[in-house]
């Protein structure tokens, strides 16, 4: 009889553990949602802001550039703060500060103030997205990390889409300031949920690297030619994505499309398609290697870019779907290759990859604007395609091995 009781106890234990996992899994999903609920808020309303502030695409594009610049600068240091103060504390504090920055951005009286608050939002973002990944890897059993990361990535995709969609819908019917106010309130609610659902970390160990060792470790990574090329590829990947979806809004707001802010926000539904298809890229990388997958994915993106020249909104939508799907697959290839290229201090190597990745996004929000001023969407798209082709050449020339692991930066 006692033996039967012990067997029954063993059967109950996993069920109880599974139930206990559900709240914190939802917590990391909400963290992913919160991290990207602010970053792209101005993308669908750039033409509107251009009219409101009486400036061109380059100037108003700084609202995207400075957000990405803030992320790029803060990305390597978020993990250092988490090592010092704790994973959960940094995630929750950053989530609250991100919400407050959004609410303050809603009070911006001019473009300069808005750009400043966008930079502040970028600074707080890595404290949520990168530290949450570290939290998952520390706290979940190895056999369940994949499911937790999947929930987190689903949250980031939903947050990135919701950011753009909600912003476009609100700005189409109310003053643009309300886009920041509503998203700030949603972020504030998300921060409270994260605080309630995420338990304090139990397995975290402090990094053995001292502050004095960090600069030399960074320099070592930058001297690694294959790793530097991988950073450059990451730079070009987000450069392309940001450039396409920033300047396509100006293209679609003009004749013959005449799309308003809510319609422009709706075009980001193509992100959801790309995210749904992206898991197939992981299987393709395992089978064919990252070089071939990246070359095919970016090549498909160039074809998608060409489809945007057809003056039919459905064909343009198809082209944008191909572009976003190709970029997501390229990002999977590039971020995973960091594991091969980095010889030591891989966590720092991934953090530096995030810096280059978002520096690319920052540049992609501004540089194509000069081509837009010169020749409109055709010149802008031709420049983006040139960057994409250069990315293929870099990868095919310098990537020689298959990656041993994959990571994701949204």
N, C-alpha and C positions, 0 to 999 in steps of 0.2 A: 504493500500500500504506500509506504513512504517513497518508494521508487517511482510509482506512478505520479505522485505529487510533484516530484522533481522534474519529470518529463513535461508535465503540463506547465510548470513554471518556465521552462525553457521555451515553450511554444508561445507564451504570452509576451516574453521579454522583447523580441524584435518588433511586435506590434506596438508596444508602448514606446519604444525608441522611435519608430516611424512617426507616431503621432507627435512626439516631442520635436521632431525635425521640421514638421510642417510650418509652425509659426516663423522660425528663423529663415526657412527657405522663402517664404513670402516676404520676409524682411529684406533679404538681399535682392529680391525681384523689385521691390519698391525702391531700394537704393539705386538700382540701375535705372529705373524710371526717373527718379529724382535727378540723377546726375546729368541727364541729357534733356531735361524739360526746359532748360534755359538757353543752351548753347547756340541754337540755330533760330532763335525767336524772331530775328529781323529778316531772315532770308525771304519769306514770302511777301513781306511788306516793303521791300527795298524801293520799288517804283513809287509807292505811296510816300515814303519818307523823303525820297528825292524831290517830289513835288512840294511837300510840306516845308522842307528846309531850303528849297531852291538851289540845290546842288546837283552835281553829276553823279554817275555811277561809282566813280573812284572814291569820291568823298564819302558818300553814304555807305559804300562797301567797307569802310573802316569800322562800322558797327559789327561786322562779321570778323574782320581782321584782328581787332583788338581782343575779342573774346577768345579766339584761337591762340593769340599771342600769350594771353594770360595762362592758358592751359599749358602751352609749351614751356613757359618759364617755371611753372610750379610743379610740373609732372615729376622731375627727378627727386624733389624734396618732400613730396607727400609721404613717401615710404619712410623717410628719415624721421619725420614728425610722428608717424605711427609707431615706429620703433621706440621713440622716446616717451610718448604719452599713452599709447595703447590704440589698437585698431578701432574698436567701437567708438571710443571718445572722439577720435579724429573724424570718422565717418559722420557721426551725429552732429558734431560741431560744424563741420563743413556744410552739411545739408541745411542747417539753420541759417548759417551765414549766406549761403547761396540764395535762400528764400528772401532774406532781408535785403540783399543787394538787388534782387529783382523788384521788390517793392520800392526801393529808393530810385531805381531806374525809371519807374513809373512817374516820378516827380520831375524828370528831366525837363528843363525849360528850353534847352537848345541842343543842337547836335553834339557839341563838345562835351556837355554833361552826360549825354547818353553814351557816347563813346567811352568816357571814363568809367561809367558803371558797368559797361560791357566788359572792360578789361578786368574789373574787380570780380565779376561773375566768373570769368575764366580762371582767375587765381584760385577760387574756392572749389572748382569742379574736380580736379584730380584727387582732392581729399576724400571725395565720395567714390569715384569710379575705380581708381587704381587701388585704393586701400581696401575696398570691398572684395576685390579679387584676392588680395593677400589674406583677408579674413577667411574667405571660403577655403583656401588652400591650407590654412592653419587649423580650422575648426572641424571640417567635415572628414569623416572616414574616407580613406582613399577610394573605396568602392563607390562612394556617393558624391564625390567631387564633381564628376561630369554632370550629374543631374542638377546640382546646385548652380554650376556655371551656366548651364542651359537656361535655368530660370532667370539668372542675372542678365544674360544676353537678351532674353525675351523682353525683360524690363527696359533695357537700353534702347532696343528697337522701338518699343511702344512709346518711350519717352521722347526719342528723337522725332518720331512721326507726330505725336500729340503736340509737341512744341510748335511745329510748323503749321499744323492744321488748325489748332486753336487760335494761334496768333492771326492767321489769315482770316478766319471766320469773324473774330471779334473786331479786327481793324476795318473790315468791310461794312460793319453796321454801327460801330461806335468810334470814339476817338482812339488813336493808336496807343495812347498811354494805358488804356484798359487791358491791352494784350499783356503788358508786363504785370499789371496789378492782379489779373486773374491767375496767371501762371505763378506769380509769387505766392498767392494764397494757396494754390494747389501744392506748391513746393513746401510751404510751411506745414500743411497737413501731412505731407509725406514724411517730413522730418520727425514729427511726433510719432508717426507709425513706426518708422525705423527705430527710434529710441525705445519704443515699447516692445518690439518683436525681436530685436537682436540682443541676445544675452552677452554679457561681458566675455571676452575671449578667455579660454582656459588653457590653450596649448601654445600660446605665443611665446617665442624666445627672442630676446634682443639680438640684433645683428652684432657680429663681432667686429665689423668695420667701424673705425673711429671717424670723426669729422675730418681730421687731417688726412686720412687715407682716401677720402672720396675724390678730390681733384686728380690725384695720380691715377686712380682707378678709371676715372672718366677719360683721362688722356690716353691711357692704355687702350681703351675701346676705340677711341678716335684714330689711333695709329694702326688699328687692325683693318687692312684694306677691304677684306670681304665684308666685315661688319659695317664699315663706312659706306660701302656700296648699298648694303641692305637698308641703312638709314636713308640714303638718297632715294632708293626705290620707295620707301614709306613716305618720304616727303612728296614725291611725285604722285603717289596714289591719292592722298587726301587733297593735294593741289588740284588734281583733275576733278574729283567729286565736288569740291567746294566751288571751283570755277564754273563747272557745268550748271549746277543748280542755283548758283547766284545770278549768273547773267542770262540764263534761260527765262528768268522772271521778267527781265526787261524786254526780251524778245517776244514773249507771249502777251505782255501788256500793251504792245504796240500793234498797229495794223499788220496783217488782217485778223488777228486773233482777238484783240481788245479784252483780255481777261482781267477781271478785277481781283481784289485781294483774297476773297474767299475762294474763287476758282483757282488762283495761284497756290493757295494753301492745299487745295485738293490734289494737285499734281504729285504731291509727296506720297500718295498711296502707292506709287511705284516702288518706294522703299520697302514696303511690306512684302511685295512680290519678290524683290531681290533677297530679302532676309529669309524668306521661306525656301527659296531655291539654294541658298548658300551652303547648307549642310552637305550638298552633293559635291561641293568643291573639296571638302576634306577627304572624301573618298577618292576623288580624282588625283589629289596630291599624293596620297598613299600609293596609288597605282602608277602614275606617270611622272611624278616628281614636281617640285615647285616651279622649275624653270618653264616647263611646257605649259603648265596650268596658267601661270602668270602671262605668258606670251599669248596664249589663246584668249584669255579673259580680257586683256587690254585690247587685243586685236578686235574682239567682238564689240568692245566699248567704242572703238573708232568707227565701226560700222553703225552702231547705234547713234553716234554723234552725227554721222552723215544723214541719217533718216530725219533728223530734226529740220533739215532744209526743206522737206516736203511740207507745203503749207496746208496741212490737214491735222487737226488737233489729235486725232486718234493715232496717226502715224508718228507724230511727235511723241505722244505718250509711249508708244512701242519703243521708239528710239531711246527714250529716257529709262525705260525699264531695262533694256539691254545694257545701257551705260551703268546703272546702279548695280545690277547683278554682276557685271564684269568687275567693277571696282571692289565689291565685297569679296569676290573670289581672289582678286589680286592682293587685298589686304590680308586674307588668310594665308596666302603664300608668303608674303613678305614678313609678317609678324612671326610666323613659325620659323623662318630661316635664321632669326636671331639666335635660336638655340644651337644651331650649327656654328655660326660665325663667332659667337662669344666663347672664349676659352675659359674665363673665370668671371666671377661676380655677375652671374646672369640676371639677377634681379635688377641690378643697376643698368645693365645693358638694355633690358626691356624698358626701363624708365627713360633712358636716353632715346630709345626708339620712339616712345610717345612724344618726346620733345621735338624730334625731327618731323614726326607725323603731323603734329599740330602747327609747326612752323610752316609746313607745306600748305595746310589749310589756310593759315593766315595770308600767305603769299597768293594763294589761289583766289582769295576774295578781292584782291586789289590789282595784281599785275594784268590780268586779262582786260581790266577796265580801260587800259590805254589802247588796246587793240579794238575794243568796242567803240571808243571815241573816234578811232581812225577809220574803221570799216564795218561797224555794226556786228551782228552775230556771225556772219561769214568769217570775218577776220578773227574774231574771238575764238570761234570753234576751230579754225585752222591752227591757231596757236596752241590750243589745248591738245589737239591731235598730235602736234609735233612733240609736245612734252610726253605724251603717252608712248609714242614710237621710240623716243629716247629711253624711256623706262624699260621697254622690251630689250633694247640693245644692251643696256647695262646688265640686266639679269642674265641674259643668254651668254654674255661675255665673262662674267665673274662668278656666277653661282655654279658650283660643281658638285655639291653634295645634297642629299636629301635631309630635310629637317627631322630632328628627333622628337620635337613636341610642337604644339601649336598654341598660340595665344590670340587674344582678340582685343583690339582697341577700336572703339566705335567712332 
